[in-house]
Structure formats: C-alpha cells, structure tokens
C-alpha cells in the first residue's frame, strides 16, 4: 500500500528548468521500482524515466535523454525528476509510479500519484 503525491509543476518558458517531487506515504519507496510518466491532452500516457529499487539502474526515453534526471532519496521517501532545457513539447501532466516490475510500460506499475501539470511556453 503506497500513496504518492507529486509536486513542483508549473508554468515556465522554453529553456527553463523544473524539479518535480513525488512523496510517498503508507510504505517506503525502498522496496519499489519507481518511474515517471507523462500525458498530454489527447495523447497516450508515455514513459519518461525509470529507476530501479536498488538505485543501480536508470533508463530514459529518447525524447528526454540528456535533459532529465531521475533520482530517489529513500531516507526522505521521495523520488525526483530534474528537468532541464524544457521544450513546449514537454507540456503534460507528469505522474510518478511505483511497482515491483522494472519496466517502461505503465501497466506494470501498481501505484500512481494524481499528477502535476507542467506547461512550457514558447
């Protein structure tokens, strides 16, 4: 049982940076793989980044590679997504997820936050 709450979204200009946070309650992140997904209006939810529960592996979608960084702090029960060089096409609702399967597919994750809006103007 995990409850996730995202924060840190907002309205920024192209080229700016944001750091999203996902705080967990009910159970620690230490036993779960974590990931970030995003969904723009009228589009399917897409994978952004994942991090193994051991912290030993990271993987990014090609669209964000080199610009975004996923990290976790198990002591704070929080996962982060640092987003640099933001582009208008990054505009979406961003969701954090946790689960027992390390995957880039949303259906492999058991727990989800409600999302935080990121809007990048051009």
Steps between C-alpha positions, in 0.01 A plus 500: 500500500655825376357847460690736268473878472678697227599864529723756332318555173421840359517737206846569359660625180690289251853440621409523869534228763269337752541231763203278568463315829297193587447433869382161620303403807367174636810309396856596418636521146783272599324184385375635165621587155394856411425680176370821351239514223327790332180558307410791275137579411371265232809280514590168657693487823869464420805383687753759614751342738544206738725413792547157655424443869868436564593826331736309276330564169349803324334517161353791304277551202693628199296820502636605841843335508769750590246751633318317782642320803313260728618444856372369831561562867370206697571671832258776397266256325510720191577463131602796283503597136738781412396650167739731316480672161124463495320509168135576415456134407576411863166652599295230672373369829787313663435192712724302729450128537628212711489125464674168521579470129776711348346606172431785257135395468239671714297184557790346691470756780267453794491840667450844348482860607236741373747694289644849484457735203806622312442767235785629284434809292685581178 
